Amino acid sequence: MFIFLALLAEIAGTVGGFGSSLFFVPVASYFLDFPSVLGITALFHVSSNLSKIAFFRKGIDVMLIIYLGIPAVLFVIAGAWLTQFIATRILEMILSVFLIIISLFFYISKTRKYHPLS
């Protein structure tokens, strides 16, 4: 059941353009503890990004990797480290509040246009 729901969450997130974590994290939280959910989510992201790099290697923007990739990796490492010291319930609440706030932000400012870095 978990694998089926995880696959549906990944497909819905990718097709919907939200990113797979938006659906996968809540689904996986019903079956696994929070650190395991974060680990599996990281594996999904790594495999997804490696396949994108393989398919679109000619269009890789090095500045985008510097501006987004390096901070993302650093914050993932910091987040994984924090799971040792902060209660799982608190981390789940922080993630929930963040997802609600970012969803509201994009919903309210849906007419605003975002341009790529250049």
C-alpha positions in Angstrom: 0.0 0.0 0.0 2.8 2.4 0.9 4.6 1.9 -2.4 1.4 2.4 -4.4 0.5 5.6 -2.5 4.1 6.9 -2.8 4.0 6.4 -6.5 0.7 8.2 -6.8 2.0 11.1 -4.6 5.1 11.3 -6.8 3.1 11.4 -10.0 0.6 13.9 -8.7 3.3 16.2 -7.4 5.3 16.0 -10.6 2.4 16.4 -13.0 0.8 19.1 -10.9 4.1 21.1 -10.8 4.1 21.3 -7.0 7.0 19.0 -6.5 6.7 15.5 -5.3 7.4 16.2 -1.6 4.2 18.2 -1.2 2.1 15.0 -1.5 4.7 12.4 -0.6 5.7 13.7 2.9 2.1 13.6 4.4 1.4 10.1 2.8 4.7 8.7 4.0 4.2 10.1 7.5 1.3 7.7 8.0 3.6 4.7 7.5 7.0 5.8 8.7 8.7 8.0 11.4 9.7 11.5 10.4 13.5 10.9 10.0 12.8 8.0 7.6 10.3 10.1 5.6 13.0 12.8 5.2 15.6 10.2 4.2 13.3 8.6 1.6 12.3 12.1 0.3 16.0 12.9 -0.1 16.5 9.7 -2.1 13.5 10.5 -4.4 15.0 14.0 -5.0 18.5 12.7 -5.7 17.2 10.1 -8.2 14.9 12.6 -9.8 17.6 15.2 -10.1 20.1 12.8 -11.5 17.7 11.7 -14.2 17.0 15.3 -15.1 20.7 16.0 -15.3 21.1 13.0 -17.6 18.2 14.1 -19.9 19.0 17.8 -20.0 22.8 18.0 -19.4 23.2 20.5 -22.3 21.0 23.1 -20.6 22.6 23.0 -17.2 23.0 26.5 -15.7 26.0 26.6 -13.5 24.9 29.8 -11.7 21.6 28.2 -10.9 23.5 25.4 -9.2 25.5 27.9 -7.2 22.5 30.0 -6.2 20.1 27.1 -5.4 21.9 23.8 -5.4 24.6 24.5 -2.9 22.3 26.2 -0.3 19.8 23.4 -0.7 22.4 20.8 0.1 23.7 22.8 3.1 20.2 23.2 4.5 19.4 19.5 4.0 22.5 18.6 6.0 21.6 21.1 8.7 18.0 19.7 8.8 19.2 16.2 9.1 21.6 17.2 11.9 18.7 18.9 13.7 16.6 15.8 13.8 19.0 14.5 16.4 18.3 17.3 18.8 14.7 18.5 18.2 11.6 16.4 18.8 10.1 14.9 15.7 6.7 16.4 16.5 8.2 19.9 16.6 9.9 19.3 13.2 6.6 18.0 11.7 4.8 21.1 13.0 7.5 23.4 11.5 7.2 21.7 8.2 3.4 21.9 8.2 3.4 25.6 9.0 6.0 26.2 6.3 4.0 24.3 3.7 0.8 26.2 4.6 2.5 29.6 4.5 4.2 29.0 1.2 1.0 27.6 -0.3 -0.9 30.7 0.9 1.8 33.0 -0.5 1.7 31.4 -3.9 -2.2 31.3 -3.9 -2.5 35.0 -2.9 0.2 36.2 -5.3 -0.8 34.0 -8.2 -0.9 36.9 -10.7 2.7 37.9 -9.8 5.3 36.8 -12.4 8.6 35.3 -11.3 11.5 35.6 -13.6 14.5 33.2 -13.8 17.8 34.4 -12.3 20.1 36.0 -14.9 
